[in-house]
């Protein structure tokens, strides 16, 4: 690889944008788009990108299995463990791992404080808990497992995107 191509690989890993990477690597503005796309098809550049991506993901411990497990947690989440027998939201520390991981955001706002008796000050809070997009996770899993009837695009690449990103063959 040329020094410019090596710089392209480094820049491509920043945002996975071939045109922007070509510009930052020193290719001309006019040819950045075509050179960027062309570089991605060159075996030595594609291999360098795959190797660098695998190193990055290994450091993060990102695997196909972990990604699919997290999607499954969201797709098959049950909100009932978030509540006690009286219908009150349980403290976050009391929730099991699967329930915590299905939560996309939590919003706590103070509503009001009032006295009950001589010394008791009661503060009530409104809490909003939003789970991650369950339908989106189900759709992603269905596509991965090829359960949908959407039109499929066949490809002839030797390496799948999952292999490129994780270094593992999909199961």
C-alpha positions in Angstrom: 0.0 0.0 0.0 1.1 3.5 -0.6 1.4 6.0 2.2 -1.7 7.8 1.0 -3.6 4.5 1.0 -2.4 3.7 4.5 -3.6 7.2 5.6 -7.0 6.5 3.8 -7.3 3.3 5.9 -6.6 5.2 9.1 -9.1 8.0 8.2 -11.8 5.5 7.0 -11.8 4.0 10.5 -12.7 7.4 12.0 -16.2 7.5 10.6 -16.5 4.7 8.0 -17.1 7.4 5.3 -14.9 6.6 2.2 -15.4 10.1 0.6 -14.4 12.0 3.8 -11.5 9.6 4.4 -10.2 10.1 0.9 -10.4 13.9 1.4 -8.6 13.7 4.7 -6.0 11.4 3.2 -5.1 14.0 0.6 -7.0 13.0 -2.5 -8.6 15.9 -4.5 -12.1 17.1 -3.7 -13.1 16.2 -7.3 -12.0 12.6 -7.1 -12.6 11.9 -3.4 -15.9 10.1 -3.9 -14.7 7.8 -6.7 -11.3 7.2 -5.2 -12.8 6.4 -1.8 -15.2 3.8 -3.2 -12.4 2.4 -5.4 -10.1 2.1 -2.4 -12.7 0.0 -0.6 -12.6 -2.5 -3.4 -8.9 -3.0 -3.3 -8.0 -6.3 -1.5 -5.0 -4.9 0.4 -7.0 -1.9 1.6 -10.1 -4.0 2.5 -7.8 -6.4 4.4 -6.1 -3.6 6.3 -9.5 -2.1 7.2 -10.8 -5.5 8.4 -7.7 -6.1 10.5 -7.8 -2.7 12.1 -11.6 -3.0 12.8 -11.1 -6.5 14.3 -8.4 -5.1 16.6 -10.7 -2.3 17.7 -13.6 -4.6 18.3 -11.4 -7.2 20.2 -10.4 -4.4 22.5 -14.1 -3.6 23.1 -15.1 -7.3 23.3 -17.7 -6.8 20.6 -18.9 -10.1 19.1 -21.8 -11.2 17.0 -23.1 -13.2 19.9 -23.0 -10.2 22.3 -24.8 -8.0 19.8 -27.5 -10.6 19.1 -27.9 -11.2 22.8 -28.4 -7.5 23.5 -31.0 -7.3 20.6 -32.8 -10.3 22.0 -32.9 -8.7 25.5 -34.7 -5.7 24.0 -36.9 -7.6 21.6 -38.2 -10.0 24.3 -38.2 -7.6 27.2 -41.0 -7.8 29.8 -41.6 -4.6 31.8 -43.4 -6.4 34.7 -40.2 -6.9 36.8 -39.9 -3.1 37.0 -42.9 -2.9 39.3 -43.6 -4.2 42.8 -46.8 -6.0 43.9 -48.5 -2.6 44.5 -47.6 -1.3 41.0 -44.9 1.0 42.1 -41.6 1.3 40.2 -38.8 -0.7 41.9 -35.5 1.1 42.6 -33.1 0.7 39.7 -30.6 -1.3 41.9 -33.3 -3.9 42.6 -33.8 -4.7 38.9 -32.3 -7.8 37.3 -29.7 -7.4 34.5 -32.2 -8.1 31.6 -34.7 -5.6 32.8 -32.0 -2.9 33.3 -30.6 -3.5 29.8 -34.0 -3.0 28.1 -34.3 0.5 29.6 -33.5 3.2 27.0 -33.9 6.2 29.3 -35.1 7.3 32.7 -36.4 10.7 33.6 -37.0 11.7 37.2 -38.6 15.0 38.1 -39.5 16.4 41.5 -43.2 17.0 41.6 -44.0 18.3 45.1 -43.1 18.2 48.7 -45.6 18.3 51.6 -45.7 17.7 55.3 -47.5 14.7 56.9 -47.5 15.0 60.6 -45.0 17.0 62.7 -41.7 15.9 61.3 -42.4 13.9 58.1 -41.7 15.7 54.8 -42.8 13.7 51.8 -41.4 14.4 48.3 -43.2 12.8 45.4 -41.5 12.2 42.1 -42.7 11.5 38.6 -40.6 8.9 36.9 -40.7 8.2 33.2 -39.0 5.0 32.1 -38.7 4.4 28.4 -37.6 1.0 27.0 -35.5 0.7 23.9 -37.5 0.2 20.7 -38.8 -3.4 21.0 -40.3 -3.5 17.5 -37.0 -2.2 16.0 -35.1 -4.9 17.8 -37.5 -7.6 16.6 -37.2 -6.4 13.0 -33.4 -6.4 13.2 -33.4 -9.9 14.6 -35.9 -11.1 12.0 -33.8 -9.6 9.2 -30.6 -11.2 10.7 -32.4 -14.6 10.9 -33.9 -14.1 7.4 -37.5 -14.4 8.8 -38.8 -11.5 6.8 -40.1 -11.6 3.3 -38.6 -8.3 2.3 -36.7 -8.3 -1.0 -33.2 -9.6 -0.4 -30.1 -8.3 -2.0 -27.6 -11.0 -2.8 -23.9 -10.2 -2.7 -20.8 -11.9 -3.9 -18.3 -10.5 -1.5 -16.0 -13.0 0.1 -16.4 -11.3 3.5 -19.7 -10.4 5.1 -20.2 -7.2 7.0 -20.5 -9.1 10.3 -17.2 -10.9 9.6 -15.6 -7.6 8.6 -16.7 -5.9 11.9 -16.3 -8.8 14.3 -13.9 -11.2 12.7 -16.3 -14.0 13.3 -18.5 -15.9 10.9 -22.2 -15.4 11.6 -24.0 -18.3 13.2 
